Amino acid sequence: MITQENKIAILGLGYVGLPLAIEFSRVFETIGYDIDEEKVKNLQKGRDTTRSIQTDELVRALSKNLSLTNENSATADCNIYIITVPTDINEDKTPNLSPLIRASQMVGEVLKEGDLVIYESTTYPGCTEEVCVPVLEGTSGLVFNEDFTIGYSPERINPGDRKRNLKNIIKVTAGSTPATAERVDELYNQIVHAGTFKASSIKVAEASKAIENAQRDLNISFVNELAIIFDKLDIDTSEVLEAAQTKWNFLPFKPGLVGGHCIGVDPYYLAHKAQALGHHPQVILSGRKINDNMALFVASNVVKLMSQKAIPVKKCNILIMGFAFKENSSDFRNTKIWDLYKELIDFGAAVNVYDPLVDDQRVKKQYSLDLIKECSISDYQVVILAVPHDAFLKMNIQTTPNSVVYDLKGVLPKSHSDKRL
């Protein structure tokens, strides 16, 4: 049963964990934990570098039921642990479960009889019970479903989206026993106004998250392949899609670079599990192959346009506008703009990247890339509008006879660009 006496620990204070900690702190005493000491110090001062939480909202929560720490021992008196660490892939496209395993070990170090551990991290069906539970048991010495239970509720955070947030997106829930499933469902109903959907098992909940993003990935890969075909036919993909959307059941997906924490990652988790079961997932992996190669297609398109205008590629000043994986967001996890940047560098161009929304120090630390602090479009012979932040759309971006403008997302008036994906 969920009561006010419950004390919640959130492990991982990123785009998923921080909003979750804020909302739970409205109802329960909540501790937010993150391994990154610098991040915790910034958050304690009201500074959220992900920009997912407003400063006044964070400060208000800290003055009431929320405390933040990078000391695992500080969570020892909690009885509900929610793990929201990122799940990424290795270079060979296999799941990187290291953060998930480490977080499970940390919870296991303080786990007590009667405690509940809930996972929100996206993974493949079976991972929570097959990988995480043995770690909890081995570290704590406790017995699963006797001394402690687990739940699963896949995150549905959409970074940068102010309309669809944690409170108004239906939450899928599941538990390792019927009683635990009820407990997890009741817990999330305390903070999610849109309500919950109680899945029949943890595996079903895990699978539901995996296919959400695999479906979107496949739909985008289809229109990306169309963009490649229509490029060869010399027709505008946006115009084709606009015409097709006049039919009521046509799905309005658009071509683009597929990065981010979910769509470009989760299908590999589902594929990994399928292959472990002896099935080769041809459709899922073919979609991934198309989407992973789109940065090269865009770069080649840009170079072709430059050639048509007699602009030498070697040392040409190219501006990429945007580094986040989506518009109006500071999130650059798994951004494919990095791939586009590298492709253009390989062509011999001199490339600058501008994105005032992302944390340039974090970009430099992760990619060894120095983002420019400000830009003047007229200084560049080639401009690629890669991420259509609202701030960019207010700028005067127009092609000239001696320059190239490539509109990757098709947001500019057609006459303002040389081409759009």
Rosetta blueprint (number, residue, H / E / L):
1 M L
2 I L
3 T L
4 Q L
5 E L
6 N L
7 K E
8 I E
9 A E
10 I E
11 L E
12 G L
13 L L
14 G L
15 Y L
16 V L
17 G H
18 L H
19 P H
20 L H
21 A H
22 I H
23 E H
24 F H
25 S L
26 R L
27 V L
28 F L
29 E E
30 T E
31 I E
32 G E
33 Y E
34 D L
35 I L
36 D L
37 E H
38 E H
39 K H
40 V H
41 K H
42 N H
43 L H
44 Q H
45 K L
46 G L
47 R L
48 D L
49 T L
50 T L
51 R L
52 S L
53 I L
54 Q L
55 T H
56 D H
57 E H
58 L H
59 V H
60 R H
61 A H
62 L H
63 S L
64 K L
65 N L
66 L E
67 S E
68 L E
69 T E
70 N L
71 E L
72 N H
73 S H
74 A H
75 T H
76 A L
77 D L
78 C L
79 N L
80 I E
81 Y E
82 I E
83 I E
84 T L
85 V L
86 P L
87 T L
88 D E
89 I E
90 N L
91 E L
92 D L
93 K L
94 T L
95 P E
96 N E
97 L L
98 S H
99 P H
100 L H
101 I H
102 R H
103 A H
104 S H
105 Q H
106 M H
107 V H
108 G H
109 E H
110 V H
111 L L
112 K L
113 E L
114 G L
115 D L
116 L E
117 V E
118 I E
119 Y E
120 E L
121 S L
122 T L
123 T L
124 Y L
125 P L
126 G L
127 C H
128 T H
129 E H
130 E H
131 V H
132 C H
133 V H
134 P H
135 V H
136 L H
137 E H
138 G H
139 T H
140 S H
141 G L
142 L L
143 V L
144 F E
145 N L
146 E L
147 D L
148 F E
149 T E
150 I E
151 G E
152 Y E
153 S L
154 P L
155 E L
156 R L
157 I L
158 N L
159 P L
160 G L
161 D L
162 R L
163 K L
164 R L
165 N L
166 L H
167 K H
168 N H
169 I L
170 I L
171 K E
172 V E
173 T E
174 A E
175 G E
176 S L
177 T L
178 P H
179 A H
180 T H
181 A H
182 E H
183 R H
184 V H
185 D H
186 E H
187 L H
188 Y H
189 N H
190 Q L
191 I L
192 V L
193 H L
194 A L
195 G L
196 T E
197 F E
198 K E
199 A L
200 S L
201 S L
202 I H
203 K H
204 V H
205 A H
206 E H
207 A H
208 S H
209 K H
210 A H
211 I H
212 E H
213 N H
214 A H
215 Q H
216 R H
217 D H
218 L H
219 N H
220 I H
221 S H
222 F H
223 V H
224 N H
225 E H
226 L H
227 A H
228 I H
229 I H
230 F H
231 D H
232 K H
233 L H
234 D L
235 I L
236 D L
237 T H
238 S H
239 E H
240 V H
241 L H
242 E H
243 A H
244 A H
245 Q L
246 T L
247 K L
248 W L
249 N L
250 F L
251 L L
252 P L
253 F L
254 K L
255 P L
256 G L
257 L L
258 V L
259 G L
260 G L
261 H L
262 C L
263 I L
264 G L
265 V L
266 D H
267 P H
268 Y H
269 Y H
270 L H
271 A H
272 H H
273 K H
274 A H
275 Q H
276 A H
277 L L
278 G L
279 H L
280 H L
281 P L
282 Q H
283 V H
284 I H
285 L H
286 S H
287 G H
288 R H
289 K H
290 I H
291 N H
292 D H
293 N L
294 M H
295 A H
296 L H
297 F H
298 V H
299 A H
300 S H
301 N H
302 V H
303 V H
304 K H
305 L H
306 M H
307 S H
308 Q H
309 K L
310 A L
311 I L
312 P L
313 V L
314 K L
315 K L
316 C L
317 N E
318 I E
319 L E
320 I E
321 M E
322 G L
323 F L
324 A L
325 F L
326 K L
327 E L
328 N L
329 S L
330 S L
331 D L
332 F L
333 R L
334 N L
335 T L
336 K L
337 I H
338 W H
339 D H
340 L H
341 Y H
342 K H
343 E H
344 L H
345 I H
346 D H
347 F L
348 G L
349 A L
350 A E
351 V E
352 N E
353 V E
354 Y E
355 D L
356 P L
357 L L
358 V L
359 D L
360 D H
361 Q H
362 R H
363 V H
364 K H
365 K H
366 Q H
367 Y H
368 S L
369 L L
370 D L
371 L L
372 I E
373 K L
374 E L
375 C L
376 S L
377 I H
378 S H
379 D H
380 Y L
381 Q L
382 V E
383 V E
384 I E
385 L E
386 A L
387 V L
388 P L
389 H L
390 D H
391 A H
392 F H
393 L H
394 K L
395 M L
396 N L
397 I L
398 Q L
399 T L
400 T L
401 P L
402 N L
403 S L
404 V E
405 V E
406 Y E
407 D E
408 L L
409 K L
410 G L
411 V L
412 L L
413 P L
414 K H
415 S H
416 H H
417 S L
418 D L
419 K E
420 R E
421 L L
